[in-house]
Amino acid sequence: MTSVFLAGGITPENIKQTIEGVHPYGVDVNTCTKESNGFKDPEKLRLFIRNAKEVGSRCHAYAQ
């Protein structure tokens, strides 16, 4: 099996579907969690991490 990192266009809103569809080793988060001033938006990061952990734990348990 090959380990895959996903990047590009991953948002707090689509991270669950992304992980469930691909089962990546990891994901990169950048532009979609930034505010217009270029800094990370703390609330978007919280939502991204919460959603990723929720579905990630289910995928990890399934893979075991």
CNS distance restraints for C-alpha pairs under 8 A (distance, minus, plus):
assign (resid   3 and name CA) (resid  24 and name CA) 6.74 0.50 0.50
assign (resid   3 and name CA) (resid  25 and name CA) 5.37 0.50 0.50
assign (resid   4 and name CA) (resid  24 and name CA) 5.04 0.50 0.50
assign (resid   4 and name CA) (resid  25 and name CA) 5.24 0.50 0.50
assign (resid   4 and name CA) (resid  26 and name CA) 6.79 0.50 0.50
assign (resid   5 and name CA) (resid  24 and name CA) 5.71 0.50 0.50
assign (resid   5 and name CA) (resid  25 and name CA) 5.61 0.50 0.50
assign (resid   5 and name CA) (resid  26 and name CA) 4.67 0.50 0.50
assign (resid   5 and name CA) (resid  27 and name CA) 5.30 0.50 0.50
assign (resid   5 and name CA) (resid  28 and name CA) 7.21 0.50 0.50
assign (resid   6 and name CA) (resid  24 and name CA) 6.63 0.50 0.50
assign (resid   6 and name CA) (resid  26 and name CA) 6.46 0.50 0.50
assign (resid   6 and name CA) (resid  27 and name CA) 4.71 0.50 0.50
assign (resid   6 and name CA) (resid  28 and name CA) 6.15 0.50 0.50
assign (resid   7 and name CA) (resid  27 and name CA) 5.93 0.50 0.50
assign (resid   7 and name CA) (resid  28 and name CA) 4.86 0.50 0.50
assign (resid   7 and name CA) (resid  29 and name CA) 6.82 0.50 0.50
assign (resid   8 and name CA) (resid  28 and name CA) 7.48 0.50 0.50
assign (resid   8 and name CA) (resid  29 and name CA) 7.65 0.50 0.50
assign (resid   8 and name CA) (resid  30 and name CA) 7.99 0.50 0.50
assign (resid   9 and name CA) (resid  31 and name CA) 7.80 0.50 0.50
assign (resid   9 and name CA) (resid  32 and name CA) 6.64 0.50 0.50
assign (resid  10 and name CA) (resid  14 and name CA) 6.27 0.50 0.50
assign (resid  10 and name CA) (resid  15 and name CA) 5.92 0.50 0.50
assign (resid  10 and name CA) (resid  18 and name CA) 7.57 0.50 0.50
assign (resid  10 and name CA) (resid  28 and name CA) 7.79 0.50 0.50
assign (resid  10 and name CA) (resid  29 and name CA) 6.61 0.50 0.50
assign (resid  10 and name CA) (resid  32 and name CA) 6.73 0.50 0.50
assign (resid  11 and name CA) (resid  15 and name CA) 5.79 0.50 0.50
assign (resid  11 and name CA) (resid  29 and name CA) 7.62 0.50 0.50
assign (resid  11 and name CA) (resid  32 and name CA) 5.43 0.50 0.50
assign (resid  11 and name CA) (resid  33 and name CA) 7.01 0.50 0.50
assign (resid  11 and name CA) (resid  48 and name CA) 6.82 0.50 0.50
assign (resid  12 and name CA) (resid  32 and name CA) 7.89 0.50 0.50
assign (resid  12 and name CA) (resid  33 and name CA) 7.71 0.50 0.50
assign (resid  12 and name CA) (resid  44 and name CA) 6.46 0.50 0.50
assign (resid  12 and name CA) (resid  45 and name CA) 7.51 0.50 0.50
assign (resid  12 and name CA) (resid  47 and name CA) 5.73 0.50 0.50
assign (resid  12 and name CA) (resid  48 and name CA) 4.07 0.50 0.50
assign (resid  12 and name CA) (resid  49 and name CA) 7.79 0.50 0.50
assign (resid  12 and name CA) (resid  51 and name CA) 6.88 0.50 0.50
assign (resid  13 and name CA) (resid  48 and name CA) 7.53 0.50 0.50
assign (resid  14 and name CA) (resid  18 and name CA) 6.15 0.50 0.50
assign (resid  15 and name CA) (resid  19 and name CA) 6.12 0.50 0.50
assign (resid  15 and name CA) (resid  48 and name CA) 6.95 0.50 0.50
assign (resid  15 and name CA) (resid  51 and name CA) 6.67 0.50 0.50
assign (resid  15 and name CA) (resid  52 and name CA) 6.09 0.50 0.50
assign (resid  16 and name CA) (resid  20 and name CA) 6.10 0.50 0.50
assign (resid  16 and name CA) (resid  51 and name CA) 6.10 0.50 0.50
assign (resid  16 and name CA) (resid  52 and name CA) 6.13 0.50 0.50
assign (resid  16 and name CA) (resid  55 and name CA) 5.79 0.50 0.50
assign (resid  17 and name CA) (resid  21 and name CA) 5.89 0.50 0.50
assign (resid  18 and name CA) (resid  22 and name CA) 6.16 0.50 0.50
assign (resid  18 and name CA) (resid  23 and name CA) 7.79 0.50 0.50
assign (resid  19 and name CA) (resid  23 and name CA) 4.96 0.50 0.50
assign (resid  19 and name CA) (resid  24 and name CA) 6.27 0.50 0.50
assign (resid  19 and name CA) (resid  52 and name CA) 7.50 0.50 0.50
assign (resid  19 and name CA) (resid  55 and name CA) 7.00 0.50 0.50
assign (resid  19 and name CA) (resid  56 and name CA) 6.88 0.50 0.50
assign (resid  19 and name CA) (resid  59 and name CA) 7.92 0.50 0.50
assign (resid  20 and name CA) (resid  55 and name CA) 7.02 0.50 0.50
assign (resid  20 and name CA) (resid  59 and name CA) 7.01 0.50 0.50
assign (resid  23 and name CA) (resid  59 and name CA) 6.84 0.50 0.50
assign (resid  29 and name CA) (resid  33 and name CA) 7.02 0.50 0.50
assign (resid  30 and name CA) (resid  34 and name CA) 6.93 0.50 0.50
assign (resid  33 and name CA) (resid  40 and name CA) 5.69 0.50 0.50
assign (resid  33 and name CA) (resid  41 and name CA) 5.76 0.50 0.50
assign (resid  33 and name CA) (resid  44 and name CA) 5.44 0.50 0.50
assign (resid  33 and name CA) (resid  45 and name CA) 6.09 0.50 0.50
assign (resid  34 and name CA) (resid  38 and name CA) 5.62 0.50 0.50
assign (resid  34 and name CA) (resid  39 and name CA) 5.38 0.50 0.50
assign (resid  34 and name CA) (resid  40 and name CA) 4.22 0.50 0.50
assign (resid  34 and name CA) (resid  41 and name CA) 5.31 0.50 0.50
assign (resid  34 and name CA) (resid  44 and name CA) 7.95 0.50 0.50
assign (resid  35 and name CA) (resid  39 and name CA) 5.59 0.50 0.50
assign (resid  35 and name CA) (resid  40 and name CA) 5.91 0.50 0.50
assign (resid  35 and name CA) (resid  41 and name CA) 5.46 0.50 0.50
assign (resid  40 and name CA) (resid  44 and name CA) 7.90 0.50 0.50
assign (resid  40 and name CA) (resid  45 and name CA) 7.34 0.50 0.50
assign (resid  41 and name CA) (resid  45 and name CA) 6.26 0.50 0.50
assign (resid  42 and name CA) (resid  46 and name CA) 6.17 0.50 0.50
assign (resid  43 and name CA) (resid  47 and name CA) 6.22 0.50 0.50
assign (resid  44 and name CA) (resid  48 and name CA) 6.02 0.50 0.50
assign (resid  45 and name CA) (resid  49 and name CA) 6.06 0.50 0.50
assign (resid  46 and name CA) (resid  50 and name CA) 6.00 0.50 0.50
assign (resid  47 and name CA) (resid  51 and name CA) 6.02 0.50 0.50
assign (resid  48 and name CA) (resid  52 and name CA) 6.04 0.50 0.50
assign (resid  49 and name CA) (resid  53 and name CA) 5.99 0.50 0.50
assign (resid  50 and name CA) (resid  54 and name CA) 6.14 0.50 0.50
assign (resid  51 and name CA) (resid  55 and name CA) 6.41 0.50 0.50
assign (resid  52 and name CA) (resid  56 and name CA) 5.57 0.50 0.50
assign (resid  53 and name CA) (resid  57 and name CA) 5.87 0.50 0.50
assign (resid  54 and name CA) (resid  58 and name CA) 6.88 0.50 0.50
assign (resid  55 and name CA) (resid  59 and name CA) 6.27 0.50 0.50
assign (resid  56 and name CA) (resid  60 and name CA) 6.00 0.50 0.50
assign (resid  57 and name CA) (resid  61 and name CA) 6.10 0.50 0.50
assign (resid  58 and name CA) (resid  62 and name CA) 6.17 0.50 0.50
assign (resid  59 and name CA) (resid  63 and name CA) 6.20 0.50 0.50
assign (resid  60 and name CA) (resid  64 and name CA) 6.43 0.50 0.50
